[in-house]
Amino acid sequence: MTRFLVINGPNLNFLGRRSPGVYGTMTLQEIEAQISRKASEMAVAVAYFQSNSEGAIIDYIQEKSAEAQGIIINPGAFTHYSYALRDALADSRLPVVEVHLSNIHAREEWRSHSVIADVARGQIAGLGWRGYIAALEILAALVQEEEKGK
């Protein structure tokens, strides 16, 4: 069965109460439930991980990437400066889709730069929790197309 890692970075554990006008009112657990429902419909497996620690996220990618076919990541603030996270994603050799709840390109200038973008297949920003669903659908289609091409 196709398996994807869904990784969330710092402060995303506070979704639902953290700046709801920017990030929405759903909690991370509610978003994960939506992703799980869609994954079940698509017959794919997902594994969730959230940490406020850069090192813990990198360790998780290194430990779990061999068991997965792709990664959906919302790196949070690590988006803008974590070259270590960028390198871990690149070293995983898995297709990566970067997700942001808000439109990082329509906010403060410093938020519009992603050090993750050049190792990601694509970036989905500004669609709220639905961005995760779009990432799941797109990643599944990419993996399926690549499997056919082998």
NORMO-V759055 format. One record per run of one state. SS is the DSSP state (hx for helix, st for strand, lp for the rest). FROM is the first residue (numbers start at 1). LEN is the number of residues. If there is no record, write none. Layout:
BEGIN
ss={SS SS}
from={FROM FROM}
len={LEN LEN}
END
This chain:
BEGIN
ss={lp st lp hx lp hx lp hx lp st lp hx lp st lp hx lp hx lp st lp hx lp hx lp hx lp st lp hx lp}
from={1 3 9 12 15 20 24 28 43 45 51 54 68 70 75 76 81 83 93 95 101 104 107 109 113 117 120 122 126 130 150}
len={2 6 3 3 5 4 4 15 2 6 3 14 2 5 1 5 2 10 2 6 3 3 2 4 4 3 2 4 4 20 1}
END
